[in-house]
Amino acid sequence: MPLVRIDLLHGRTTEQRQRIGDAVHRALVETIGVPERDRFQLITEHAAFNLVYDREYLNIRRTDGIVIIQITVSAGRTPVQKRALFKRIADNLAALDIRREDVWVNLVEVAKENWSFGLGLASYAPEAVAA
């Protein structure tokens, strides 16, 4: 049930953006058990003045090849699973010639009852029992 936002600078091809999305989704499936068909992604390109980042925060040298990935997911993954996810995303993107230094990931955990996948229903929240 993750919602994945991928932000990058304008200039990549449609195929490159698709491959980045595929690589991130594959990492989610392989490391934290996301179902293969559970894929919701927003891939957004930005003009340089609309994507602001520190080029050397924590002594990591970033370039305009930066890919910022924010993943909203239900809470419950262990720190070990999270580290495996971050590494797999970096590995998968490195295979696409994206520098590991340019892979920036933020994981946002929310309670399961905070999801609605349609129909106006709280998809994972049980109905309240009347008193």
ZAMARGU-4260 file (C-alpha; in steps of 0.2 Angstrom, whole numbers, plus 5000, padded with zeros to 4 digits):
<rodrens>
0) 5000/5000/5000 | 5014/5012/4998 | 5012/5029/4990 | 5028/5033/4981 | 5033/5051/4976
5) 5048/5052/4965 | 5055/5069/4961 | 5069/5074/4949 | 5075/5087/4938 | 5067/5090/4921
10) 5077/5081/4907 | 5075/5062/4909 | 5066/5053/4895 | 5050/5044/4898 | 5059/5027/4897
15) 5071/5033/4911 | 5057/5039/4922 | 5048/5022/4920 | 5064/5012/4924 | 5067/5023/4940
20) 5049/5019/4945 | 5051/5001/4941 | 5067/5000/4951 | 5059/5008/4966 | 5044/4997/4966
25) 5055/4981/4964 | 5065/4986/4979 | 5048/4988/4989 | 5042/4971/4983 | 5059/4962/4987
30) 5063/4970/5004 | 5047/4974/5013 | 5034/4962/5006 | 5024/4975/4995 | 5013/4965/4984
35) 5018/4966/4965 | 5002/4974/4960 | 5001/4987/4974 | 5009/5001/4964 | 5005/5019/4966
40) 5018/5031/4961 | 5019/5050/4956 | 5034/5054/4946 | 5037/5072/4944 | 5050/5082/4935
45) 5055/5100/4941 | 5064/5115/4934 | 5080/5118/4943 | 5073/5132/4953 | 5059/5121/4960
50) 5070/5107/4966 | 5081/5114/4980 | 5093/5102/4989 | 5110/5104/4999 | 5124/5098/4988
55) 5134/5092/5002 | 5123/5089/5017 | 5131/5075/5029 | 5147/5076/5017 | 5138/5067/5003
60) 5141/5076/4987 | 5125/5077/4977 | 5123/5082/4958 | 5109/5088/4947 | 5106/5069/4945
65) 5097/5068/4962 | 5082/5058/4964 | 5071/5061/4979 | 5060/5047/4984 | 5047/5049/4997
70) 5038/5033/5002 | 5022/5033/5013 | 5018/5016/5020 | 5009/5008/5034 | 5019/5007/5050
75) 5027/4991/5056 | 5043/4988/5047 | 5059/4985/5057 | 5074/4995/5056 | 5083/4981/5047
80) 5069/4980/5034 | 5071/4999/5032 | 5089/4998/5029 | 5087/4984/5017 | 5075/4994/5007
85) 5086/5010/5006 | 5101/4999/5001 | 5090/4990/4988 | 5084/5006/4981 | 5101/5013/4979
90) 5107/4997/4971 | 5093/4996/4959 | 5096/5014/4954 | 5115/5012/4953 | 5111/4999/4940
95) 5103/5013/4930 | 5119/5024/4931 | 5112/5035/4945 | 5125/5039/4957 | 5121/5032/4975
100) 5125/5049/4982 | 5111/5056/4972 | 5098/5043/4979 | 5088/5052/4993 | 5075/5042/5002
105) 5062/5047/5015 | 5050/5034/5023 | 5034/5041/5030 | 5025/5028/5041 | 5006/5030/5044
110) 4993/5020/5054 | 4984/5008/5043 | 4967/5016/5046 | 4974/5032/5036 | 4971/5024/5019
115) 4957/5024/5007 | 4959/5016/4990 | 4942/5021/4984 | 4923/5021/4987 | 4926/5033/5001
120) 4930/5018/5012 | 4944/5017/5026 | 4951/5002/5017 | 4960/4994/5032 | 4950/5001/5046
125) 4937/4990/5054 | 4919/4998/5055 | 4915/5005/5072 | 4904/4994/5082 | 4888/5003/5088
130) 4887/5004/5107
</rodrens>
